[in-house]
């Protein structure tokens, strides 16, 4: 009987030891993943984030097409915020199309870690994992495109904010959305490419090159940018949405009134 009890105790101790080992492995893996998530713009994080990022780009394209079929805007009664808010609204409505749970928010503040002051507010951010601070959100800046001034703003007050670390400081990826309200979209793309090319090579590493996000969507682009070594380089994906058919000019509105 004593031998059987001893055998049972040994078996119980062995099981407890195995559970302890298993628990340490799981806990260690959790800590490892948490550490990786806080590295910032590392190659590993790029691997984790990229599939989520791509899904969101595809969702944006889907929502753009819904907006084309359901919305119209009068030239005098809309602004960038309205276009941004509508895009975010449709993204939230169609969020179930994503493979994983993602929450979207607008005008999220980015904070300087040294001064604790707000550096800026990003148009659309995607929160995709519990436990991560907001600086690990996937972020998108939205700009209207039309003539020279607005195209310059797209770069100087949008793209360069990613390059300088105002946005996505700890991320290897970011997004720009251009709402084309007037003009030819291909001409505007060429103008953006020219303006990006003229920027200092110490800041901009890559060109504004066409990249396929979805086979039937033509105007998606990518640019790679060299940043300060402390925050790492960043790749920006650009989606240009042609809104010229749903923005009514003042003269057109008068014709129908």
N, C-alpha and C positions, 0 to 999 in steps of 0.2 A: 504493500500500500504506500509506504514511504517513497518507494522508487517511482510509483505512478505519480504521486504528488510532485516529486522533484522534476519529473519529466514535464508535467503540466506547467510548473513554474518556469522551467527553461523555455517552453514553447511560448508562454505568455510574455516573457522577457524578450524573446526573439522578435515577436510580433510588435511589441512596443518600440524596440530598437529600429525596426523597419519603418514604422510609422514616423519616428523621429527623423530618420534619414530622409524619408519622403517629404516630410514637412520642411526640412531645411533646404532641400532641393527646390521645392516650389517657392519658398520664401526668397531663396537666393535668386531664383529666376525672376521673380517679381521685382526685387531690388535692382537686378541687372537691367531689366527693361525700363525701370524708372530712371536709372542713371543714364541710359541711352537716350531716353526722351528729353533729358535736360542738357544733353551735349550741345544742342543747337543745330547749326547747319552742317551736320555730319553726313557722310555718305550713307550710313545706316538709316538715318532719319529720312533721307531722300527716298530710300527704298520703301519705307513704311508709308510715307505721305503721298508719294506719287500716284498710286492707284486710287486713293480717295480724291486727290486733286483732279485727276482725269475724269472720274465719275461726275464731279461737280461741273467741270467744263461742259461735258455732254448734257447735263441737266440744264445748264444755262442756254445752250443752243436750242434745246427742246422748248424752253420757256420763251425764248426770243420768237420762235415760230408761232407759239400760242398768242403772244402779244400782237404780232402782225395780223392775226386773224380776228382779234377781239378788241383792240384798243385803237383810238385815234387821239391826236393831240392838236390843239390850236396853238399857233406860233406864239401868240401873246400870253397864253395862259398855262404855260408849262416851264419847268426848269430842270436842271440836272437832278435835283432831289426827287422830283416826281418820277422821272425815268428810272432812277435807281430804286426807289421804293416799289414801283410796279414790278420790276425785275425780281426783287427780293420776295415780294408777295407771291408771284407765280412759282418761285423756287420752293417756298414753304408749302404751297398747295400741292406741288408735285414731288415733295420730298420722299415719298414712298417709293419712287422709282430708283432711288439710290440703294446700293446693296447693304449699307449700314446706316445706323442712326447718326444724322448730322443736324446740328441746330445752327440756324443762321441769325446773325444780328447785324444791325447797321450802326454806323457812327461810333464804333468802339474806339475808346481812347488808347493810344500808345504812350507809354510813360518812360521818361528818362530815369534810369536806375540811380544815377548819381544825384540829380537835382530833385527827383520825385515830381517833376512838373510834366504836364501833358505835352507831348511832342506833336501830336496830330490825331486826327480821327479818320479811320479807314472806312470806306463806303460800305463794303460787305465783308464780314468775316464768318468763317465756318468753324464751329467748335465740334470736334469729332472724338474726343476721348476724355473721360472723367479723370480728374487729378492733375491735368495739365494746366498751367497758367495761360492767360490769354495771349501771351507773346508767342505761343505755339499754334495759334489759330492759323488757318489757311485764309489769306486775305486777298481782296480784290479792290482796286481803285477804279472808279467809273468817271469817264470824261465825255463831253460832247465834242463831236468833230464836224468841221465844216470848212472854214477858211483858215488862212495862215495863223491868226492869233490863237484860235482854239486848238489847232494842231500843235502849236508851240506849248500851250498849256498842258496838253496831253503828256508831253515829255518833261517839261520843266517843273510842273506842279503835280505830276503823277508818277511817271516812270523814275525820275531822278530821286523821288522820295524813297523808293525802294533801294536804289543804288546807294544813297547816302545813309541808309539805315534808319530813316524815320519810320518806315513801315517794314514789317517782316525781318526785324533785326536778327532774330534767332532762327530763321527759317531759310531753307535752300530754294524755295519756290514762292512765286507770287503771281498775281494775275492782274491784267488791265482789260477793262471793257470799254470800247469806244462806241458811242451812239452817233452814227453818221446821220446828221439832220439835213444837210444840204450838200450838193455836189456829187461827183462820181466817186464811188467807193474805191475803185482801182487807182484813181488819181490821188486820192487821199493816202492810200497805202504807200504809194511811191514817194509822196511828200514826207511821210513819217520815216520811211527808210532813209531818205536823204538827210533828214534832220538828226537822226540817231547816228548816222555815219560821221557827221560833222563834230560830234561830241569828242571830248578828249579821250584818247586811247587808254589813258591811265585809269579812266573810270568805266569805259565801256569795252567789253571784251568781244562781244558777238554782234553779228548783224541782225537785222530785222528780217528773218527768213520764214518762208512759208512752212507750216508743219500741219500734218493731218491729225485732227482730233476726231473728226467724223467724216466718212467718205463723201457724204453729200453736202458738206458745209465747206465753202471755199475760203473764207477770210479768217483763218486762224494762223497765228504767227508765233515765233519764239525768238527771244534775244537773251544772250548770256552776258552777265555783267560782272566785272571785277570790282570787288569791294575791299574795304580795309581788312587786312588779315585777321584782325580780332573778331570780326563778325562773319567772315567767309563770303564767297561769291554767291550770286543768286541767278536763277533762271526765271525769266518772266514770260508768261504765255499771254498772248494778246488775242482777244475776240473782238472783231469789228462787226457790229450789227447795223444793217442798212435800214434806217427808220424814215428815209425820204418819202416813202409811200404812205406813211401814217401821220405825218406832220403837215397840217394844213397851214399854208401861209395866210397872212391877213387878206391879201387880194383874192385868194381862192375862197375864203370864208365869205367875203362880201358878195361874190358871184351867186352864192346859193342862198343869200338872205334877201 
